[in-house]
Amino acid sequence: MADPSNLNSDPNRLLFAYWVPNVSGGLVISKIPQRTSWDLKSNLRYARAAETNGFEYALTQIRFTASYGAANQHESVSFSQAILSGTEKLKVIAAILPGPWNPAVAAKQIASIDHYSEGRIAVNIVSGWFKGEFTAIGEWWLDHAERYRRSNEFMRCLRGIWTAPEDEGFTFAGDFYRFRNYRLSPKPVQKPHPEIFQGGNSDDARHNGAEVSDWYFMNGNDLEGFRSQIEDVKARAAKFGREKHVRFAVNGFVIVRETEEEAVRVLQEIQGKADAEAVEAFKAAVQTAGASTNNKVGMWASSHFKDLVQYNDGFKTKLIGTKEQVAERIVLLKSLGVNLVLTAFLHYEEEVEQFGKEVIPLVRKLEAEGRGKDAAFEIEQTGAVYRKEA
C-alpha cells in the first residue's frame, strides 16, 4: 500500500476529493445495482478508506426534500461533523444553502466544528437550482442573478465574521444581510479562515468565483469548455487582484476497469438503466433554473439526457477506462489549471479504495516525471478523448 503521507508531499500536487453519498440513490440517477450506502456507518468506512489512500477532501451534499432518485437525505453540516469525528486527516467540505441558512448561524457552526476537528472543515456555498425545495420550506425563490448575488453577500459575510478584528467586530450593510459590530468567539482554527468553495457556469457564478470564493467548482465539460471557463474566471479575478488566489475543482465520475472496453460497457449499462422519469424531471428543473441567466448558460445548459444521469455531468470528464488512461487524463486536467478532482463512483464499497491504491499513485508518478505542466503536450497526448461531441 502506498503511504499517503508520501503520496501527498509535493506542495504543487493535484488534490483529490470525493462526493459523500449522504443522500440515497448513489451518484447516478439509474436503476443499476450500486454497492453504495447513504448511512453514517457506511460513510465512515468510505471516509477512512479515502484518507488512508491519498484523498484529502470529501464533499457532503445538501438536499432538504426528496428529489430525482434521492428519496432520503442526511443534513450536510451535521453529517460532515460526524465524518470528521471518525477520521484523522480528511478535510470535509460541508454544503450550505443561503436562504435556509443565515451567515451568522453558518459562521458559528463552522467555527465550532473547526475547533472540534482541529482545522478540517470547509464550506461549499450552493446558490440553489431546485425551486420546489425552496417553496416547500417557505423560502423565497429568487431569480438566478439574485440567488447568486445573495450567495456573494453570504460568502463575504462568512469571511468578514471569521476575520473581523476583536475590538471592532463585523459590520456589513447589504441587500440580504446586515451586521453591526458582530463579534464571533472563538474564531476558526484555520487562518485566515476555513476554505470557501462555490461553483456554477453562468456569468453570476464566474463573478462570485473571481471576487469572493477560494475555490471554483466546475461540472464535467469538453476540453474547450474547461479551458474557456478557467481562463474567463482568472481574467475576472485579475480585476480584483485575485488571479493567483482562486483555485479550480472539476467533477468527474470514475469507472476504472481492466480494459477500456469493460469500463465503457459499465457506463453504457448505467445510462441504459437510467431512471428516465427522474432524469427528465431533473433536466427540466436545472435547465429552467439556468435559463434565467443573463447569458442563458447555467451549469447544465448544454447537457443531454445521457449526461444528466450523473448529477454534475461527471461522465463528460472522461475518467472512464484503465487506471493508466484515467491517470493520463487527470494530468491533462491539471495542465489546464485544475487544482482538485472531485470524484464519484458506482460502488463506493470498493472503488474509493481502488482509486486511491491504483490511480492516485500513477498520477503522483506522472507528476514526479514533470507531467501536468505543459498543456500543449498533454493535449497532444490525451486531448482527443475530450473533443466536443456532435
BATOR-621061 format. One record per residue (C-alpha): residue in three letters; x, y, z. Coordinates in steps of 0.05 Angstrom, whole numbers, plus 32768, in hexadecimal, padded with zeros to 4 digits. Example, Ala and Ser with C-alpha at 12.3 -4.5 7.8 and 13.67 -1.06 7.14 Angstrom:
{type: ala	x: 80F6	y: 7FA6	z: 809C}
{type: ser	x: 8111	y: 7FEB	z: 808F}
***
This chain:
{type: met	x: 8000	y: 8000	z: 8000}
{type: ala	x: 801B	y: 8045	z: 7FEE}
{type: asp	x: 8026	y: 8073	z: 8029}
{type: pro	x: 7FF6	y: 80AE	z: 8020}
{type: ser	x: 8026	y: 80DB	z: 8047}
{type: asn	x: 805A	y: 80CE	z: 8010}
{type: leu	x: 8026	y: 80D1	z: 7FD9}
{type: asn	x: 8011	y: 8117	z: 7FEF}
{type: ser	x: 8054	y: 8137	z: 8000}
{type: asp	x: 805B	y: 8163	z: 7FC2}
{type: pro	x: 803D	y: 81A8	z: 7FD0}
{type: asn	x: 802C	y: 81AF	z: 7F86}
{type: arg	x: 8007	y: 816D	z: 7F81}
{type: leu	x: 7FC1	y: 8165	z: 7F66}
{type: leu	x: 7F8F	y: 815A	z: 7F9E}
{type: phe	x: 7F59	y: 8124	z: 7FA0}
{type: ala	x: 7F14	y: 8126	z: 7FBF}
{type: tyr	x: 7ED7	y: 80FA	z: 7FBD}
{type: trp	x: 7E8C	y: 8107	z: 7FC0}
{type: val	x: 7E70	y: 80EE	z: 8002}
{type: pro	x: 7E32	y: 80C3	z: 7FF5}
{type: asn	x: 7E09	y: 80E0	z: 802E}
{type: val	x: 7DCA	y: 80DC	z: 8003}
{type: ser	x: 7DAB	y: 809B	z: 7FEC}
{type: gly	x: 7DB0	y: 8083	z: 7FA4}
{type: gly	x: 7DFA	y: 808C	z: 7F9B}
{type: leu	x: 7E19	y: 80BD	z: 7F6A}
{type: val	x: 7DF4	y: 80A7	z: 7F2B}
{type: ile	x: 7DAA	y: 80AB	z: 7F1B}
{type: ser	x: 7DA7	y: 8063	z: 7F05}
{type: lys	x: 7D87	y: 8022	z: 7F18}
{type: ile	x: 7DC8	y: 7FFD	z: 7F11}
{type: pro	x: 7DDB	y: 7FD8	z: 7F51}
{type: gln	x: 7E0D	y: 8000	z: 7F7B}
{type: arg	x: 7E39	y: 7FEB	z: 7FB5}
{type: thr	x: 7E32	y: 8030	z: 7FD4}
{type: ser	x: 7E0C	y: 8041	z: 8014}
{type: trp	x: 7DF7	y: 8084	z: 8031}
{type: asp	x: 7DF9	y: 8073	z: 807C}
{type: leu	x: 7E2E	y: 808E	z: 80AB}
{type: lys	x: 7E4E	y: 804B	z: 80BB}
{type: ser	x: 7E5C	y: 803E	z: 8071}
{type: asn	x: 7E73	y: 8085	z: 8065}
{type: leu	x: 7EA5	y: 8080	z: 809E}
{type: arg	x: 7EC1	y: 8042	z: 807C}
{type: tyr	x: 7EC7	y: 8067	z: 803A}
{type: ala	x: 7EE8	y: 80A4	z: 805C}
{type: arg	x: 7F1C	y: 807A	z: 8080}
{type: ala	x: 7F2C	y: 8055	z: 803F}
{type: ala	x: 7F33	y: 8098	z: 801C}
{type: glu	x: 7F61	y: 80B9	z: 804E}
{type: thr	x: 7F8B	y: 807A	z: 8052}
{type: asn	x: 7F95	y: 8078	z: 8007}
{type: gly	x: 7FA6	y: 80BF	z: 7FF3}
{type: phe	x: 7F65	y: 80E6	z: 7FF1}
{type: glu	x: 7F69	y: 8129	z: 8015}
{type: tyr	x: 7F22	y: 8144	z: 8010}
{type: ala	x: 7EDA	y: 812B	z: 8012}
{type: leu	x: 7E9C	y: 8153	z: 7FFE}
{type: thr	x: 7E58	y: 8148	z: 801E}
{type: gln	x: 7E18	y: 8156	z: 7FF8}
{type: ile	x: 7DDF	y: 8184	z: 800C}
{type: arg	x: 7D96	y: 8171	z: 8000}
{type: phe	x: 7D5A	y: 8186	z: 8028}
{type: thr	x: 7D25	y: 815D	z: 8003}
{type: ala	x: 7D23	y: 811C	z: 7FDC}
{type: ser	x: 7D32	y: 8125	z: 7F92}
{type: tyr	x: 7D48	y: 8100	z: 7F54}
{type: gly	x: 7D5C	y: 80BD	z: 7F70}
{type: ala	x: 7D72	y: 80D7	z: 7FB4}
{type: ala	x: 7D38	y: 80C3	z: 7FE1}
{type: asn	x: 7D5F	y: 80CD	z: 8022}
{type: gln	x: 7D92	y: 8101	z: 8036}
{type: his	x: 7DBD	y: 810C	z: 8074}
{type: glu	x: 7DCB	y: 8155	z: 8084}
{type: ser	x: 7E0F	y: 816C	z: 806A}
{type: val	x: 7E2F	y: 8192	z: 80A4}
{type: ser	x: 7E1E	y: 8160	z: 80DB}
{type: phe	x: 7E32	y: 8127	z: 80AD}
{type: ser	x: 7E74	y: 814A	z: 809E}
{type: gln	x: 7E81	y: 8150	z: 80E9}
{type: ala	x: 7E72	y: 8107	z: 80F3}
{type: ile	x: 7EA4	y: 80F3	z: 80BD}
{type: leu	x: 7ED8	y: 8121	z: 80DA}
{type: ser	x: 7ECF	y: 8101	z: 811F}
{type: gly	x: 7EDF	y: 80BD	z: 8101}
{type: thr	x: 7F1C	y: 80D1	z: 80D8}
{type: glu	x: 7F60	y: 80EF	z: 80E5}
{type: lys	x: 7F79	y: 8113	z: 80A6}
{type: leu	x: 7F40	y: 811B	z: 8074}
{type: lys	x: 7F25	y: 8161	z: 806A}
{type: val	x: 7EDA	y: 8162	z: 8060}
{type: ile	x: 7EB6	y: 8197	z: 8037}
{type: ala	x: 7E70	y: 81A4	z: 8052}
{type: ala	x: 7E3C	y: 81BC	z: 8020}
{type: ile	x: 7E14	y: 81F9	z: 8038}
{type: leu	x: 7DD7	y: 8217	z: 8016}
{type: pro	x: 7DCC	y: 8263	z: 8020}
{type: gly	x: 7D83	y: 826E	z: 802F}
{type: pro	x: 7D78	y: 8236	z: 8060}
{type: trp	x: 7DBB	y: 8249	z: 8081}
{type: asn	x: 7DCC	y: 828E	z: 809D}
{type: pro	x: 7E17	y: 829F	z: 8098}
{type: ala	x: 7E1B	y: 82AC	z: 80E4}
{type: val	x: 7E02	y: 8265	z: 80F2}
{type: ala	x: 7E2F	y: 8246	z: 80BE}
{type: ala	x: 7E6C	y: 826D	z: 80D5}
{type: lys	x: 7E60	y: 8257	z: 811D}
{type: gln	x: 7E54	y: 820E	z: 810A}
{type: ile	x: 7E91	y: 8209	z: 80DE}
{type: ala	x: 7EBF	y: 822E	z: 810F}
{type: ser	x: 7EAB	y: 81FD	z: 8146}
{type: ile	x: 7EB4	y: 81C0	z: 8119}
{type: asp	x: 7EF8	y: 81DB	z: 8105}
{type: his	x: 7F0C	y: 81D7	z: 814E}
{type: tyr	x: 7EEF	y: 8191	z: 8157}
{type: ser	x: 7F13	y: 8177	z: 8119}
{type: glu	x: 7F54	y: 819E	z: 8123}
{type: gly	x: 7F4D	y: 81C5	z: 80E3}
{type: arg	x: 7F2D	y: 8193	z: 80B2}
{type: ile	x: 7EEC	y: 81B4	z: 809D}
{type: ala	x: 7EDC	y: 81DC	z: 805E}
{type: val	x: 7E9C	y: 81F5	z: 803E}
{type: asn	x: 7E7B	y: 81F1	z: 7FFA}
{type: ile	x: 7E49	y: 8229	z: 7FEF}
{type: val	x: 7E11	y: 820F	z: 7FC3}
{type: ser	x: 7DE6	y: 8246	z: 7FA3}
{type: gly	x: 7DAE	y: 8215	z: 7F93}
{type: trp	x: 7D8E	y: 81F7	z: 7F55}
{type: phe	x: 7D51	y: 81D2	z: 7F71}
{type: lys	x: 7D15	y: 8201	z: 7F76}
{type: gly	x: 7CE9	y: 81CC	z: 7F97}
{type: glu	x: 7D1A	y: 81C6	z: 7FD0}
{type: phe	x: 7D16	y: 8211	z: 7FE0}
{type: thr	x: 7CCB	y: 8216	z: 7FDA}
{type: ala	x: 7CBF	y: 81D7	z: 8004}
{type: ile	x: 7CE3	y: 81F5	z: 8040}
{type: gly	x: 7CC6	y: 823B	z: 8038}
{type: glu	x: 7D04	y: 825D	z: 801B}
{type: trp	x: 7D00	y: 8291	z: 7FE4}
{type: trp	x: 7D14	y: 8277	z: 7F9F}
{type: leu	x: 7D3F	y: 82B0	z: 7F83}
{type: asp	x: 7D52	y: 82B4	z: 7F3A}
{type: his	x: 7D96	y: 829A	z: 7F26}
{type: ala	x: 7DBE	y: 82DB	z: 7F2B}
{type: glu	x: 7DA0	y: 82EB	z: 7F6F}
{type: arg	x: 7DAF	y: 82A6	z: 7F8B}
{type: tyr	x: 7DF8	y: 82AF	z: 7F78}
{type: arg	x: 7DF9	y: 82F6	z: 7F91}
{type: arg	x: 7DDF	y: 82DD	z: 7FD4}
{type: ser	x: 7E15	y: 82A7	z: 7FD4}
{type: asn	x: 7E49	y: 82DD	z: 7FC6}
{type: glu	x: 7E33	y: 8303	z: 8004}
{type: phe	x: 7E2F	y: 82C2	z: 802C}
{type: met	x: 7E78	y: 82B1	z: 801C}
{type: arg	x: 7E8F	y: 82F8	z: 802B}
{type: cys	x: 7E6C	y: 82F4	z: 806E}
{type: leu	x: 7E8B	y: 82B1	z: 807F}
{type: arg	x: 7ED1	y: 82CB	z: 8070}
{type: gly	x: 7EC3	y: 830C	z: 8095}
{type: ile	x: 7EA7	y: 82EB	z: 80D4}
{type: trp	x: 7EE1	y: 82BA	z: 80D6}
{type: thr	x: 7F18	y: 82EE	z: 80CD}
{type: ala	x: 7EFC	y: 832E	z: 80ED}
{type: pro	x: 7F28	y: 8350	z: 8121}
{type: glu	x: 7F14	y: 833E	z: 8168}
{type: asp	x: 7F0E	y: 8387	z: 817D}
{type: glu	x: 7EE1	y: 839B	z: 8142}
{type: gly	x: 7EB9	y: 835E	z: 8130}
{type: phe	x: 7E98	y: 8356	z: 80EC}
{type: thr	x: 7E6B	y: 838B	z: 80CD}
{type: phe	x: 7E49	y: 8382	z: 808A}
{type: ala	x: 7E0E	y: 83A3	z: 8067}
{type: gly	x: 7DF7	y: 837B	z: 802B}
{type: asp	x: 7DB5	y: 836E	z: 8008}
{type: phe	x: 7DAD	y: 8329	z: 8028}
{type: tyr	x: 7DD6	y: 832B	z: 8069}
{type: arg	x: 7DE7	y: 8360	z: 809D}
{type: phe	x: 7E17	y: 835E	z: 80D8}
{type: arg	x: 7E2D	y: 8392	z: 810A}
{type: asn	x: 7E6C	y: 8387	z: 8133}
{type: tyr	x: 7E60	y: 833B	z: 8136}
{type: arg	x: 7E98	y: 8318	z: 815B}
{type: leu	x: 7EA0	y: 82CD	z: 8152}
{type: ser	x: 7EC7	y: 82A8	z: 8187}
{type: pro	x: 7EE9	y: 8279	z: 8180}
{type: lys	x: 7F01	y: 8286	z: 813A}
{type: pro	x: 7F12	y: 824A	z: 810D}
{type: val	x: 7F53	y: 8225	z: 8117}
{type: gln	x: 7F65	y: 822B	z: 80CD}
{type: lys	x: 7F85	y: 826C	z: 80B9}
{type: pro	x: 7F6F	y: 8299	z: 809A}
{type: his	x: 7F2F	y: 826F	z: 809A}
{type: pro	x: 7F11	y: 822C	z: 8082}
{type: glu	x: 7F13	y: 8225	z: 8037}
{type: ile	x: 7ED6	y: 823D	z: 8010}
{type: phe	x: 7EC1	y: 8216	z: 7FD2}
{type: gln	x: 7E8A	y: 8227	z: 7FA0}
{type: gly	x: 7E7B	y: 8216	z: 7F58}
{type: gly	x: 7E51	y: 8221	z: 7F1A}
{type: asn	x: 7E59	y: 8233	z: 7ED1}
{type: ser	x: 7E31	y: 8273	z: 7EC9}
{type: asp	x: 7E4E	y: 82BA	z: 7ECA}
{type: asp	x: 7E33	y: 82C1	z: 7F11}
{type: ala	x: 7E58	y: 8283	z: 7F29}
{type: arg	x: 7E98	y: 8297	z: 7F06}
{type: his	x: 7E95	y: 82DC	z: 7F26}
{type: asn	x: 7E8D	y: 82BC	z: 7F6B}
{type: gly	x: 7EC8	y: 828F	z: 7F5D}
{type: ala	x: 7EF3	y: 82CA	z: 7F48}
{type: glu	x: 7EDF	y: 82F8	z: 7F80}
{type: val	x: 7ED0	y: 82D1	z: 7FC0}
{type: ser	x: 7EDB	y: 8286	z: 7FC1}
{type: asp	x: 7F1D	y: 8261	z: 7FCB}
{type: trp	x: 7F08	y: 8228	z: 7F9D}
{type: tyr	x: 7EDE	y: 8224	z: 7F5E}
{type: phe	x: 7EBB	y: 81E2	z: 7F50}
{type: met	x: 7EAF	y: 81CE	z: 7F07}
{type: asn	x: 7E81	y: 8199	z: 7EEB}
{type: gly	x: 7E9C	y: 8168	z: 7EB8}
{type: asn	x: 7EAA	y: 8187	z: 7E74}
{type: asp	x: 7ED0	y: 817F	z: 7E33}
{type: leu	x: 7F17	y: 8198	z: 7E2B}
{type: glu	x: 7F06	y: 81DD	z: 7E11}
{type: gly	x: 7ED0	y: 81E4	z: 7E45}
{type: phe	x: 7F02	y: 81D9	z: 7E7D}
{type: arg	x: 7F35	y: 8207	z: 7E5F}
{type: ser	x: 7F06	y: 8241	z: 7E51}
{type: gln	x: 7EE6	y: 823D	z: 7E96}
{type: ile	x: 7F29	y: 823D	z: 7EBA}
{type: glu	x: 7F44	y: 8275	z: 7E8F}
{type: asp	x: 7F06	y: 829F	z: 7E98}
{type: val	x: 7F03	y: 8299	z: 7EE4}
{type: lys	x: 7F4D	y: 82A9	z: 7EE9}
{type: ala	x: 7F44	y: 82E7	z: 7EBE}
{type: arg	x: 7F0B	y: 82FE	z: 7EE9}
{type: ala	x: 7F33	y: 82EF	z: 7F28}
{type: ala	x: 7F6C	y: 831B	z: 7F0F}
{type: lys	x: 7F3D	y: 8356	z: 7F14}
{type: phe	x: 7F39	y: 834A	z: 7F5F}
{type: gly	x: 7F82	y: 833A	z: 7F67}
{type: arg	x: 7F71	y: 82F1	z: 7F74}
{type: glu	x: 7F8A	y: 82CD	z: 7F35}
{type: lys	x: 7FBC	y: 82A5	z: 7F5E}
{type: his	x: 7F8B	y: 8298	z: 7F96}
{type: val	x: 7F50	y: 8274	z: 7F77}
{type: arg	x: 7F59	y: 822A	z: 7F6A}
{type: phe	x: 7F31	y: 81FA	z: 7F3F}
{type: ala	x: 7F10	y: 81B7	z: 7F4D}
{type: val	x: 7EEE	y: 818A	z: 7F1A}
{type: asn	x: 7EBA	y: 8154	z: 7F22}
{type: gly	x: 7EC7	y: 8110	z: 7F04}
{type: phe	x: 7EA4	y: 80CC	z: 7F09}
{type: val	x: 7ED8	y: 8095	z: 7F0B}
{type: ile	x: 7ED2	y: 8050	z: 7EEC}
{type: val	x: 7F15	y: 802B	z: 7EEE}
{type: arg	x: 7F17	y: 7FE4	z: 7ED1}
{type: glu	x: 7F4B	y: 7FB5	z: 7EB5}
{type: thr	x: 7F3C	y: 7FCB	z: 7E6E}
{type: glu	x: 7F1D	y: 800A	z: 7E50}
{type: glu	x: 7EE8	y: 7FDF	z: 7E2E}
{type: glu	x: 7ED1	y: 7FC4	z: 7E71}
{type: ala	x: 7ECE	y: 800A	z: 7E90}
{type: val	x: 7EA6	y: 8024	z: 7E55}
{type: arg	x: 7E75	y: 7FE9	z: 7E5C}
{type: val	x: 7E69	y: 7FFC	z: 7EA4}
{type: leu	x: 7E5B	y: 8044	z: 7E8F}
{type: gln	x: 7E2B	y: 802C	z: 7E5A}
{type: glu	x: 7E07	y: 8000	z: 7E8D}
{type: ile	x: 7E00	y: 803B	z: 7EBE}
{type: gln	x: 7DE3	y: 8066	z: 7E87}
{type: gly	x: 7DB9	y: 802D	z: 7E6A}
{type: lys	x: 7D99	y: 8020	z: 7EAD}
{type: ala	x: 7D8D	y: 806A	z: 7EBC}
{type: asp	x: 7D4F	y: 807D	z: 7EE2}
{type: ala	x: 7D32	y: 80A2	z: 7EA6}
{type: glu	x: 7CFA	y: 80C5	z: 7ECB}
{type: ala	x: 7D29	y: 80DF	z: 7F01}
{type: val	x: 7D5E	y: 80F5	z: 7ECF}
{type: glu	x: 7D2C	y: 811B	z: 7EA6}
{type: ala	x: 7D10	y: 813D	z: 7EE4}
{type: phe	x: 7D57	y: 814F	z: 7EFA}
{type: lys	x: 7D66	y: 816A	z: 7EB4}
{type: ala	x: 7D28	y: 8196	z: 7EB5}
{type: ala	x: 7D38	y: 81B2	z: 7EFA}
{type: val	x: 7D81	y: 81C3	z: 7EEE}
{type: gln	x: 7D78	y: 81DE	z: 7EA8}
{type: thr	x: 7D3E	y: 820A	z: 7EBE}
{type: ala	x: 7D69	y: 8224	z: 7EF6}
{type: gly	x: 7DA2	y: 8233	z: 7EC6}
{type: ala	x: 7D76	y: 8252	z: 7E90}
{type: ser	x: 7D6E	y: 8291	z: 7EB9}
{type: thr	x: 7DB8	y: 82A2	z: 7EB6}
{type: asn	x: 7DCE	y: 82DF	z: 7E8E}
{type: asn	x: 7DF5	y: 82B5	z: 7E5C}
{type: lys	x: 7DC4	y: 827A	z: 7E5F}
{type: val	x: 7DFD	y: 824D	z: 7E76}
{type: gly	x: 7DF0	y: 8229	z: 7EB6}
{type: met	x: 7E17	y: 81ED	z: 7ED1}
{type: trp	x: 7DF0	y: 81BC	z: 7EA6}
{type: ala	x: 7DDF	y: 81E7	z: 7E6A}
{type: ser	x: 7E00	y: 81B9	z: 7E37}
{type: ser	x: 7DF3	y: 8177	z: 7E5B}
{type: his	x: 7DCE	y: 813E	z: 7E38}
{type: phe	x: 7DA6	y: 8106	z: 7E57}
{type: lys	x: 7DE1	y: 80D6	z: 7E5C}
{type: asp	x: 7E0B	y: 810C	z: 7E7E}
{type: leu	x: 7DD7	y: 811B	z: 7EB3}
{type: val	x: 7DD5	y: 80D3	z: 7ECB}
{type: gln	x: 7E10	y: 80EB	z: 7EF5}
{type: tyr	x: 7DFB	y: 812A	z: 7F1B}
{type: asn	x: 7E36	y: 8156	z: 7F0A}
{type: asp	x: 7E48	y: 8140	z: 7EC4}
{type: gly	x: 7E7D	y: 8112	z: 7EE0}
{type: phe	x: 7E7E	y: 80E4	z: 7EA3}
{type: lys	x: 7E97	y: 811E	z: 7E78}
{type: thr	x: 7ED8	y: 8120	z: 7E9F}
{type: lys	x: 7EEA	y: 80DD	z: 7E7F}
{type: leu	x: 7F09	y: 80BC	z: 7EBC}
{type: ile	x: 7EF1	y: 807A	z: 7E9E}
{type: gly	x: 7F23	y: 8046	z: 7E88}
{type: thr	x: 7F60	y: 8022	z: 7EA3}
{type: lys	x: 7F86	y: 803E	z: 7EDE}
{type: glu	x: 7FBD	y: 8056	z: 7EAF}
{type: gln	x: 7F8C	y: 807A	z: 7E82}
{type: val	x: 7F69	y: 809C	z: 7EBC}
{type: ala	x: 7FAB	y: 80B3	z: 7EDA}
{type: glu	x: 7FC0	y: 80D0	z: 7E97}
{type: arg	x: 7F7F	y: 80F6	z: 7E90}
{type: ile	x: 7F86	y: 8111	z: 7ED7}
{type: val	x: 7FCA	y: 812F	z: 7EC9}
{type: leu	x: 7FAD	y: 814F	z: 7E8B}
{type: leu	x: 7F78	y: 8170	z: 7EB7}
{type: lys	x: 7FB0	y: 8189	z: 7EE4}
{type: ser	x: 7FD4	y: 81A8	z: 7EAA}
{type: leu	x: 7F96	y: 81D0	z: 7E99}
{type: gly	x: 7F96	y: 81EF	z: 7EDF}
{type: val	x: 7F6C	y: 81BD	z: 7F07}
{type: asn	x: 7F84	y: 81B9	z: 7F4F}
{type: leu	x: 7F54	y: 8184	z: 7F6A}
{type: val	x: 7F2E	y: 814A	z: 7F4C}
{type: leu	x: 7EEB	y: 813A	z: 7F6F}
{type: thr	x: 7EDB	y: 80F1	z: 7F63}
{type: ala	x: 7E9D	y: 80C6	z: 7F67}
{type: phe	x: 7E95	y: 807B	z: 7F60}
{type: leu	x: 7E61	y: 8045	z: 7F51}
{type: his	x: 7E78	y: 8017	z: 7F88}
{type: tyr	x: 7E94	y: 803E	z: 7FC3}
{type: glu	x: 7E9E	y: 7FFE	z: 7FEB}
{type: glu	x: 7EDC	y: 7FED	z: 7FC3}
{type: glu	x: 7EE9	y: 8024	z: 7F8F}
{type: val	x: 7EFF	y: 805C	z: 7FBE}
{type: glu	x: 7F37	y: 8030	z: 7FD7}
{type: gln	x: 7F46	y: 8016	z: 7F91}
{type: phe	x: 7F4E	y: 805C	z: 7F76}
{type: gly	x: 7F7C	y: 806F	z: 7FAF}
{type: lys	x: 7FA7	y: 8032	z: 7FA7}
{type: glu	x: 7FAA	y: 802D	z: 7F5B}
{type: val	x: 7F9F	y: 8072	z: 7F3D}
{type: ile	x: 7FBA	y: 80A6	z: 7F6D}
{type: pro	x: 8000	y: 8086	z: 7F70}
{type: leu	x: 8002	y: 8087	z: 7F23}
{type: val	x: 7FEF	y: 80D0	z: 7F23}
{type: arg	x: 8026	y: 80DE	z: 7F56}
{type: lys	x: 8058	y: 80B8	z: 7F2B}
{type: leu	x: 8045	y: 80E1	z: 7EEE}
{type: glu	x: 804A	y: 8122	z: 7F17}
{type: ala	x: 8090	y: 810D	z: 7F2F}
{type: glu	x: 80A4	y: 8104	z: 7EE6}
{type: gly	x: 808F	y: 814C	z: 7ED8}
{type: arg	x: 804C	y: 813C	z: 7EB9}
{type: gly	x: 800F	y: 8169	z: 7EC1}
{type: lys	x: 8034	y: 81AB	z: 7EB4}
{type: asp	x: 8034	y: 81B2	z: 7E68}
{type: ala	x: 7FED	y: 81B6	z: 7E4F}
{type: ala	x: 8001	y: 81B1	z: 7E05}
{type: phe	x: 8027	y: 8171	z: 7E12}
{type: glu	x: 7FEF	y: 8152	z: 7E3C}
{type: ile	x: 7FBB	y: 8164	z: 7E08}
{type: glu	x: 7FE5	y: 8143	z: 7DD2}
{type: gln	x: 7FEB	y: 8104	z: 7DFD}
{type: thr	x: 7FA4	y: 80FE	z: 7E17}
{type: gly	x: 7F78	y: 8137	z: 7DFE}
{type: ala	x: 7F54	y: 8111	z: 7DC7}
{type: val	x: 7F26	y: 80EF	z: 7DF9}
{type: tyr	x: 7F0B	y: 8134	z: 7E0D}
{type: arg	x: 7EF6	y: 814B	z: 7DC8}
{type: lys	x: 7EB1	y: 8169	z: 7DC9}
{type: glu	x: 7E7D	y: 8137	z: 7DB4}
{type: ala	x: 7E50	y: 8149	z: 7D79}
***
